[in-house]
Amino acid sequence: MDRLKNKVVIITGADGGICHCAAEIFAKEGAKLVMVDIAPAVVEKAAAIKKAGGEAIGIPADISKLESWEQILKTTIDTYGTVDCCVNGAARMSLTGDWDTDSQSMDEWDGVINLNLKSMLYSYKTVLKYMIDHKIKGNFINFTSSTGLSYNGSGCEAYPITKAGIKLITNDMAAKHGKDGIRFNCVAPNAIKVPKMVAAGVFEKYGEWLKSTTPMNTLGDPEDVVWAMVYLASDEAKFVSGALITIDGGWSSCH
């Protein structure tokens, strides 16, 4: 308990999946949360955390737009007075086209690039700039994926390409902003059974394949990722920057 006491944390994608689980656990660890999602229900999710004794506000926003990030930052500072950590967790999958160039939807490609990559860059233009200007030794936790770290047959799919880009940008920012005392790290989940993907039929289609290609021969839970995030957001990781933590049951070790 209290590993994140009084730390102000922005979490995108907080309406569901790993990032909603992160909001719940971060709150129990004492963080003050700004939960962001394009789904309006994120306001109710934040209210539920507050009712349970946590500190949280919810902001519905399209984080692929710079003006949304400007408003997120303003609301964060107006509410809590500072910001210590930004979790870039929101992501869009690309599941059409069977990973082939001739069937890839370019509208989908653009949507995935805009959300997964541009939103992270906008967090730097706003939240990072604020941290630098106010000499805050904060940190960013970015979501890459095991599918973006090695060959898996999806070379023309937008999702793993964005995840590979996120890893590269994270390393670059860690190298550039170490002098500012700001840390940048990645978590790389795979084979994590999250409710939205279950509902969308992803695990019905790919679940057995994921199990068969994962050395631990099982699927992970959102909490498995969140505890790594708690560590990275905490002062326990004060000398950890540019790190990549894979949470995938060993999947990336053999692909």
C-alpha positions as a Markdown table, in Angstrom:
| # | Residue | x | y | z |
|---|---|---|---|---|
| 1 | Met | 0.0 | 0.0 | 0.0 |
| 2 | Asp | 0.9 | 3.7 | -0.5 |
| 3 | Arg | 3.6 | 2.9 | -3.1 |
| 4 | Leu | 2.2 | 5.8 | -5.2 |
| 5 | Lys | 0.9 | 8.0 | -2.4 |
| 6 | Asn | -0.1 | 11.5 | -3.6 |
| 7 | Lys | 1.4 | 10.9 | -7.1 |
| 8 | Val | -0.8 | 12.5 | -9.8 |
| 9 | Val | -1.2 | 10.1 | -12.7 |
| 10 | Ile | -2.8 | 10.5 | -16.0 |
| 11 | Ile | -4.0 | 7.2 | -17.5 |
| 12 | Thr | -5.3 | 7.0 | -21.1 |
| 13 | Gly | -7.5 | 4.1 | -22.2 |
| 14 | Ala | -8.8 | 4.0 | -18.6 |
| 15 | Asp | -12.4 | 2.9 | -19.4 |
| 16 | Gly | -11.4 | -0.8 | -19.7 |
| 17 | Gly | -8.8 | -3.5 | -19.9 |
| 18 | Ile | -5.4 | -3.2 | -18.5 |
| 19 | Cys | -5.6 | 0.6 | -18.0 |
| 20 | His | -8.8 | 0.4 | -16.0 |
| 21 | Cys | -7.3 | -2.3 | -13.9 |
| 22 | Ala | -4.3 | 0.0 | -13.5 |
| 23 | Ala | -6.5 | 2.9 | -12.3 |
| 24 | Glu | -8.1 | 0.7 | -9.6 |
| 25 | Ile | -4.8 | -0.6 | -8.3 |
| 26 | Phe | -3.0 | 2.8 | -8.6 |
| 27 | Ala | -5.8 | 4.3 | -6.5 |
| 28 | Lys | -5.4 | 1.7 | -3.9 |
| 29 | Glu | -1.7 | 2.5 | -3.8 |
| 30 | Gly | -2.5 | 6.1 | -3.1 |
| 31 | Ala | -2.3 | 7.8 | -6.5 |
| 32 | Lys | -4.6 | 10.7 | -7.6 |
| 33 | Leu | -5.9 | 9.7 | -10.9 |
| 34 | Val | -6.9 | 11.5 | -14.1 |
| 35 | Met | -8.7 | 8.7 | -16.1 |
| 36 | Val | -9.0 | 9.5 | -19.8 |
| 37 | Asp | -10.9 | 7.6 | -22.5 |
| 38 | Ile | -12.9 | 8.3 | -25.6 |
| 39 | Ala | -15.8 | 6.4 | -24.0 |
| 40 | Pro | -17.9 | 8.8 | -21.8 |
| 41 | Ala | -18.4 | 5.9 | -19.3 |
| 42 | Val | -14.9 | 6.7 | -18.0 |
| 43 | Val | -16.6 | 9.4 | -15.9 |
| 44 | Glu | -18.6 | 6.8 | -14.1 |
| 45 | Lys | -15.6 | 4.5 | -13.8 |
| 46 | Ala | -13.7 | 7.3 | -12.0 |
| 47 | Ala | -16.7 | 8.0 | -9.8 |
| 48 | Ala | -16.8 | 4.4 | -8.7 |
| 49 | Ile | -13.1 | 4.5 | -7.7 |
| 50 | Lys | -13.8 | 7.7 | -5.8 |
| 51 | Lys | -16.8 | 6.1 | -4.0 |
| 52 | Ala | -14.5 | 3.2 | -3.0 |
| 53 | Gly | -12.2 | 5.7 | -1.3 |
| 54 | Gly | -9.8 | 6.6 | -4.1 |
| 55 | Glu | -9.0 | 9.9 | -5.7 |
| 56 | Ala | -10.1 | 10.1 | -9.4 |
| 57 | Ile | -11.6 | 12.2 | -12.1 |
| 58 | Gly | -12.7 | 11.0 | -15.5 |
| 59 | Ile | -12.3 | 12.9 | -18.8 |
| 60 | Pro | -13.8 | 11.7 | -22.0 |
| 61 | Ala | -11.5 | 12.8 | -24.8 |
| 62 | Asp | -10.1 | 12.0 | -28.2 |
| 63 | Ile | -6.4 | 11.8 | -27.5 |
| 64 | Ser | -5.4 | 11.7 | -31.1 |
| 65 | Lys | -6.0 | 15.5 | -31.1 |
| 66 | Leu | -3.6 | 18.0 | -29.6 |
| 67 | Glu | -6.4 | 20.2 | -28.2 |
| 68 | Ser | -7.6 | 17.2 | -26.1 |
| 69 | Trp | -4.2 | 16.9 | -24.5 |
| 70 | Glu | -4.2 | 20.6 | -23.7 |
| 71 | Gln | -7.5 | 20.3 | -22.0 |
| 72 | Ile | -6.4 | 17.1 | -20.1 |
| 73 | Leu | -3.3 | 18.9 | -18.8 |
| 74 | Lys | -5.3 | 22.0 | -17.8 |
| 75 | Thr | -7.9 | 19.9 | -15.9 |
| 76 | Thr | -5.2 | 17.9 | -14.2 |
| 77 | Ile | -3.4 | 21.0 | -12.9 |
| 78 | Asp | -6.6 | 22.8 | -12.0 |
| 79 | Thr | -7.7 | 19.7 | -10.0 |
| 80 | Tyr | -4.5 | 18.4 | -8.4 |
| 81 | Gly | -1.9 | 21.2 | -8.9 |
| 82 | Thr | 0.7 | 19.0 | -10.6 |
| 83 | Val | 1.4 | 15.9 | -12.6 |
| 84 | Asp | 3.9 | 13.1 | -11.8 |
| 85 | Cys | 3.2 | 10.3 | -14.2 |
| 86 | Cys | 1.6 | 9.8 | -17.6 |
| 87 | Val | 0.5 | 6.4 | -18.7 |
| 88 | Asn | 0.1 | 6.2 | -22.5 |
| 89 | Gly | -2.1 | 3.2 | -22.5 |
| 90 | Ala | -4.9 | 3.9 | -25.0 |
| 91 | Ala | -4.5 | 1.9 | -28.3 |
| 92 | Arg | -6.4 | 0.9 | -31.3 |
| 93 | Met | -6.0 | -2.5 | -32.8 |
| 94 | Ser | -5.9 | -3.3 | -36.6 |
| 95 | Leu | -7.6 | -6.6 | -37.2 |
| 96 | Thr | -8.8 | -6.4 | -40.8 |
| 97 | Gly | -7.0 | -7.4 | -43.9 |
| 98 | Asp | -5.4 | -10.6 | -42.6 |
| 99 | Trp | -2.1 | -8.7 | -42.4 |
| 100 | Asp | -1.8 | -8.5 | -46.2 |
| 101 | Thr | -1.0 | -5.3 | -48.1 |
| 102 | Asp | -3.7 | -5.9 | -50.7 |
| 103 | Ser | -6.5 | -6.1 | -48.2 |
| 104 | Gln | -5.3 | -3.6 | -45.6 |
| 105 | Ser | -7.8 | -0.8 | -45.0 |
| 106 | Met | -5.9 | 2.5 | -45.2 |
| 107 | Asp | -8.6 | 4.3 | -43.1 |
| 108 | Glu | -7.9 | 1.8 | -40.4 |
| 109 | Trp | -4.2 | 2.2 | -40.8 |
| 110 | Asp | -4.5 | 6.0 | -40.4 |
| 111 | Gly | -6.7 | 5.6 | -37.3 |
| 112 | Val | -4.3 | 3.2 | -35.6 |
| 113 | Ile | -1.3 | 5.5 | -36.4 |
| 114 | Asn | -3.1 | 8.6 | -35.1 |
| 115 | Leu | -4.2 | 7.0 | -31.8 |
| 116 | Asn | -1.2 | 4.8 | -31.0 |
| 117 | Leu | 1.6 | 7.2 | -32.1 |
| 118 | Lys | 0.4 | 10.7 | -32.4 |
| 119 | Ser | -1.4 | 10.6 | -29.0 |
| 120 | Met | 1.9 | 9.8 | -27.4 |
| 121 | Leu | 3.7 | 12.6 | -29.1 |
| 122 | Tyr | 1.0 | 15.0 | -28.0 |
| 123 | Ser | 1.5 | 13.9 | -24.4 |
| 124 | Tyr | 5.1 | 15.0 | -24.8 |
| 125 | Lys | 4.1 | 18.4 | -26.3 |
| 126 | Thr | 1.8 | 19.1 | -23.3 |
| 127 | Val | 2.6 | 17.0 | -20.2 |
| 128 | Leu | 6.3 | 16.6 | -20.8 |
| 129 | Lys | 6.7 | 20.3 | -21.5 |
| 130 | Tyr | 4.9 | 21.1 | -18.3 |
| 131 | Met | 7.2 | 18.8 | -16.3 |
| 132 | Ile | 10.3 | 20.4 | -17.8 |
| 133 | Asp | 9.0 | 23.9 | -17.3 |
| 134 | His | 8.1 | 23.2 | -13.7 |
| 135 | Lys | 11.2 | 21.1 | -13.0 |
| 136 | Ile | 9.0 | 18.0 | -12.1 |
| 137 | Lys | 11.0 | 14.7 | -12.0 |
| 138 | Gly | 8.1 | 12.7 | -13.4 |
| 139 | Asn | 7.8 | 9.7 | -15.6 |
| 140 | Phe | 6.1 | 8.2 | -18.6 |
| 141 | Ile | 4.9 | 4.6 | -19.0 |
| 142 | Asn | 4.3 | 3.7 | -22.6 |
| 143 | Phe | 2.6 | 0.6 | -24.0 |
| 144 | Thr | 4.5 | -1.3 | -26.6 |
| 145 | Ser | 3.8 | -5.0 | -27.3 |
| 146 | Ser | 5.6 | -8.2 | -27.8 |
| 147 | Thr | 4.1 | -8.2 | -31.3 |
| 148 | Gly | 6.1 | -5.1 | -32.1 |
| 149 | Leu | 9.4 | -6.6 | -30.9 |
| 150 | Ser | 10.0 | -9.5 | -33.2 |
| 151 | Tyr | 8.7 | -11.1 | -36.4 |
| 152 | Asn | 5.3 | -12.7 | -36.1 |
| 153 | Gly | 3.9 | -12.6 | -39.6 |
| 154 | Ser | 2.2 | -9.2 | -39.2 |
| 155 | Gly | 4.7 | -7.0 | -40.9 |
| 156 | Cys | 2.0 | -5.0 | -42.8 |
| 157 | Glu | -0.4 | -4.6 | -39.9 |
| 158 | Ala | -0.5 | -1.1 | -38.4 |
| 159 | Tyr | -0.7 | -2.2 | -34.7 |
| 160 | Pro | 2.7 | -3.9 | -34.3 |
| 161 | Ile | 4.3 | -1.2 | -36.5 |
| 162 | Thr | 3.1 | 1.5 | -34.0 |
| 163 | Lys | 4.2 | -0.6 | -31.1 |
| 164 | Ala | 7.7 | -0.9 | -32.6 |
| 165 | Gly | 7.7 | 2.9 | -33.0 |
| 166 | Ile | 6.7 | 3.4 | -29.4 |
| 167 | Lys | 9.6 | 1.4 | -28.2 |
| 168 | Leu | 12.1 | 3.4 | -30.3 |
| 169 | Ile | 10.6 | 6.8 | -29.3 |
| 170 | Thr | 10.6 | 5.8 | -25.6 |
| 171 | Asn | 14.3 | 5.0 | -25.8 |
| 172 | Asp | 15.0 | 8.2 | -27.6 |
| 173 | Met | 13.1 | 10.3 | -25.0 |
| 174 | Ala | 14.9 | 8.5 | -22.1 |
| 175 | Ala | 18.2 | 9.4 | -23.6 |
| 176 | Lys | 17.2 | 13.0 | -24.3 |
| 177 | His | 15.5 | 13.9 | -21.1 |
| 178 | Gly | 17.5 | 12.1 | -18.4 |
| 179 | Lys | 19.1 | 15.4 | -17.7 |
| 180 | Asp | 15.7 | 16.7 | -16.7 |
| 181 | Gly | 15.2 | 13.9 | -14.3 |
| 182 | Ile | 12.3 | 12.6 | -16.3 |
| 183 | Arg | 12.0 | 8.8 | -16.9 |
| 184 | Phe | 10.5 | 7.0 | -19.9 |
| 185 | Asn | 9.8 | 3.2 | -19.8 |
| 186 | Cys | 7.8 | 0.6 | -21.7 |
| 187 | Val | 5.7 | -2.3 | -20.8 |
| 188 | Ala | 5.2 | -4.9 | -23.5 |
| 189 | Pro | 2.2 | -7.2 | -22.8 |
| 190 | Asn | 1.0 | -10.1 | -24.9 |
| 191 | Ala | -1.5 | -12.9 | -24.4 |
| 192 | Ile | -3.3 | -10.8 | -21.7 |
| 193 | Lys | -7.0 | -11.7 | -21.5 |
| 194 | Val | -8.7 | -8.3 | -21.3 |
| 195 | Pro | -12.5 | -8.0 | -21.2 |
| 196 | Lys | -13.0 | -5.8 | -24.3 |
| 197 | Met | -10.9 | -8.2 | -26.5 |
| 198 | Val | -12.9 | -11.1 | -25.1 |
| 199 | Ala | -16.1 | -9.4 | -26.0 |
| 200 | Ala | -14.8 | -8.6 | -29.5 |
| 201 | Gly | -14.0 | -12.3 | -30.1 |
| 202 | Val | -10.3 | -11.8 | -30.3 |
| 203 | Phe | -9.5 | -14.7 | -27.8 |
| 204 | Glu | -12.2 | -16.8 | -29.3 |
| 205 | Lys | -10.3 | -16.5 | -32.6 |
| 206 | Tyr | -6.7 | -16.4 | -31.4 |
| 207 | Gly | -6.8 | -17.7 | -27.8 |
| 208 | Glu | -5.7 | -21.3 | -28.4 |
| 209 | Trp | -2.9 | -20.1 | -30.8 |
| 210 | Leu | -1.7 | -17.7 | -28.2 |
| 211 | Lys | -1.6 | -20.4 | -25.5 |
| 212 | Ser | 0.2 | -22.8 | -27.8 |
| 213 | Thr | 2.9 | -20.3 | -28.7 |
| 214 | Thr | 3.4 | -19.1 | -25.1 |
| 215 | Pro | 6.0 | -21.0 | -23.1 |
| 216 | Met | 3.8 | -20.9 | -19.9 |
| 217 | Asn | 0.9 | -22.3 | -21.9 |
| 218 | Thr | -1.7 | -20.0 | -20.5 |
| 219 | Leu | -3.0 | -16.4 | -20.8 |
| 220 | Gly | -2.2 | -13.6 | -18.4 |
| 221 | Asp | -4.4 | -11.3 | -16.5 |
| 222 | Pro | -4.5 | -7.5 | -16.5 |
| 223 | Glu | -3.1 | -7.4 | -13.0 |
| 224 | Asp | 0.1 | -9.1 | -14.2 |
| 225 | Val | 0.9 | -6.0 | -16.3 |
| 226 | Val | -0.3 | -3.5 | -13.7 |
| 227 | Trp | 2.1 | -4.5 | -11.0 |
| 228 | Ala | 5.0 | -3.8 | -13.3 |
| 229 | Met | 3.4 | -0.4 | -14.0 |
| 230 | Val | 3.2 | 0.3 | -10.3 |
| 231 | Tyr | 6.9 | -0.4 | -9.9 |
| 232 | Leu | 7.8 | 1.9 | -12.8 |
| 233 | Ala | 5.6 | 4.7 | -11.6 |
| 234 | Ser | 6.9 | 4.5 | -8.0 |
| 235 | Asp | 10.1 | 5.9 | -6.4 |
| 236 | Glu | 11.3 | 2.3 | -6.3 |
| 237 | Ala | 12.2 | 2.8 | -10.0 |
| 238 | Lys | 13.9 | 6.2 | -9.6 |
| 239 | Phe | 17.0 | 5.0 | -11.5 |
| 240 | Val | 15.1 | 3.1 | -14.1 |
| 241 | Ser | 14.7 | 4.8 | -17.5 |
| 242 | Gly | 14.7 | 3.4 | -21.1 |
| 243 | Ala | 13.6 | 0.0 | -19.7 |
| 244 | Leu | 11.3 | -2.5 | -21.4 |
| 245 | Ile | 9.4 | -5.0 | -19.3 |
| 246 | Thr | 7.8 | -7.8 | -21.2 |
| 247 | Ile | 4.8 | -9.4 | -19.6 |
| 248 | Asp | 3.9 | -12.2 | -21.9 |
| 249 | Gly | 4.5 | -15.6 | -20.3 |
| 250 | Gly | 7.8 | -15.9 | -22.2 |
| 251 | Trp | 6.3 | -15.4 | -25.6 |
| 252 | Ser | 8.9 | -12.8 | -26.8 |
| 253 | Ser | 11.7 | -15.1 | -25.7 |
| 254 | Cys | 10.9 | -17.5 | -28.6 |
| 255 | His | 9.6 | -15.4 | -31.4 |
